[in-house]
């Protein structure tokens, strides 16, 4: 089944607001059911489930609201940077005709910490 919009992270603050907007305006969309994401802690299994959904629904737009804002640097990198990188590479590799929209929120504050790490390495 083809959907124009696939919303990732639909239960978060921004994602839930966006899905309410889509519903209110009768804009068709799909998301990934939480029951199917039992492997959220296993990044590769988690991404594999998402990539199968992308191939199945062939969205025109992927709205990525997935992210974390914790004190765990590795978790933040996985859910914010690594996931985005995998998503871009997957779309390019499969030559899918869709656009990915990355939405920022509170995690942007943590990127200041990431940039300080890089500066320390280069000094």
N, C-alpha and C positions, 0 to 999 in steps of 0.2 A: 504494500500500500504506500502511496506517495503522499507526503505531507510537505507543505511549503516551509514550515517552521518546526525545528527540533529545539526544545528548550532543555539545556543541561543545568542542573542545580535549581530545579523548580521549587524546592522546599525552603530555600534560603530566603533572606530578607528581600533582596532585589529580584530574584527569580520568581518568588511568589507574587510580588507586586506586578511583575511583567505578565505572568500568566493570567492574573485577574484582568489586566488591561486587554489581553487578547480575547479572553472569554466575553468581556463586556462589549467588544467591538466585532464579535462573531468572526474572528480571524482563526482559521483552522491551525492547530498545532498538535504536536505530540511531545511526550517526555518519556523518560525511562522510569518504570515502576520501581519503587524502593525494594519490593520483594525480590526482584531480579538482581539486586546489588548486594547480595550476601557477602561478596568478596571485596568490599570496599577497602579493606586493609591490605589486600594483595593487589598492588597497583597494576600488574600485568593482566590479571584476571578481570579486574575492574574495567580497564581500558578495552579489553577484548569484548566484553559485553556491550560497551558503548559503540565500538566500531561495527559490531554486527547490526545494531539498531540503525546506525547511519546507513549501512549498505542496504538494509531492508526498506527503510522509508525514503531514502534518496531526497533529503530535504534541500530546498533552495537556500535556506538560511539555517545556520547552527548558532544559536544564542548561548554562549558559554558563561554561565553564572557560577560555575564550580570554583571554589577556592577556600582557603582557610586563613585564619588570623589567630595564630597561637604563638607561644614562646618557643616552640620547637622548630628550629630553622629547617631541618630536613623535611618535616611534614609540610611546611609552607612551600618549600621549593618543589616538592613532589606535586602538590595539589595546584600550585599556581604556575610555575614555570614548566616543569617536566610534562604535565598533562597537556598544556598548550602546545608545546613542542611536538609531542606525539600526535596530537590532533592535526596540526598543520601537515606533518609528514605523511600521515595516513591519507588525508584528502588528496595531497599531491601524488602519492604513490598509486592510489586507486583512480586517479584522474577524474574525480567526481566534480561535477559542475555545481558547486555550492560556495557560499560565502560564510566565513566564520566571523562572528562578532564577539569580541572579548570585552566583557564588562568589568570595570574596576570598582572597588569599594574600599572597605577599611584596610585591606591587605596592602594597599599602596603605601601606607605608613611604614610597613615593615621593609619595603625596598630601600629605604634610607639605610637600614642596617646592612642589607646586602651590598650596597655600594661602598660602605665603610670597610667591609671585609676585603673587597677587591683593591681598595686603596692601600690597605695594610700589606697586601701581597706584593704590590708593585713598588713599594717604597724600599 
